[in-house]
Amino acid sequence: MPVIREGATYALDSGMSDADALHYWLAADRETFVAEDDGVVLGTYYLRANQAGGGKHVCNCGYMTAAAASGRGIARAMCEHSLKHARAWLPSDAV
């Protein structure tokens, strides 16, 4: 996970193992999505509730885009998808 190793975007241990990084990114408290083209992963993001209880109607996302995907609209597409999907996550009692 080059983005984690770089240490510029996420406040995670840049030396964490690949297994620990995947465990973080794919944790049970979130839904994870992948953007790919012909089997090549170009980006990924997760969506989760920001807080439990009264804050569960607010979503939090984390995004990563492969350097090779820069300028191809991948980040924009993931953001648009996350906004649409987040609205579907809203509890029925949220305003």
N, C-alpha and C positions, 0 to 999 in steps of 0.2 A: 504494500500500500504506500506508494510514493508520497502521497499527500500527507499522510501521517508521519512518515519518516522525515519529510522536509521540516515539519514542526512550525510552519508559519501560519497555518489556518486553524488547526484544532489543538486545544490545550490537552493533548494526550501525550503519553510517554513515547517519544519518537523512537525509542529502542524496543518498544513492545513487540512480542512475537507476532508472526502472521496469524497464528491461531487466536491470540488475544485480540488482535485487531478485528478479525472476522467475528469473534464473539461479541465485541462491542457493537459493530455495525449491524449485525443480524440478531441482536438481543430480542427477547420475547416481548418486550414492551413497545416494540415499533414494527412498522411495516416497511420493508426495504424493496426498492425498485431498481432495475438496471436498464440503461439505455444501451442498445447494441446494434451493430450493423454487420450482417453476415457472420454472426458468432463472435465478433470482436467487441468487447466491452468498452464503451466510450465514456460512460459516466454512471453514477449511482447516487441514490439519495434515500434517506429514511424519513419517515413521518411518524411522529408519536405525539401523545398528549403532553403538553408542557408541564402540567402538574396533575395531581390526583384531585378528586373532590371538586371544589368550586372552580378550579382552573382547567378542568378536563376539556372544556370547550375551546381552548386555545391550543393550536398545534405548533409543534417545533419540527423543523427539518434540518438535516445536515446533507450537504451536497459535495460530491467530488466528481471532477471531470478529468479524463485522461489528457495529458499535454498534447497528444496527437489529435485530439478532437477540438482543439482551440479554433475559434472562428467558424465553426460549423453549425452553431445554433443549438448545440446539445444542452448546454446549461439553461438556455431560455426555454427549451421544450420541457426539460425536467421541472423547471419552476412553474410553468403553466400547468403541467400535469399535477404537480403537488397542490396547487391552489384549488384546482377542480376536485381532486380527491379529498382534500381537507374539508371542503364543504360537505361532502358526503359523510364525513366522520362526525359532524356536529351532532350532539345528543338532541333528541327530539324536543327537549324542554329548553334548549338554548335559543336565545333571541338573536 
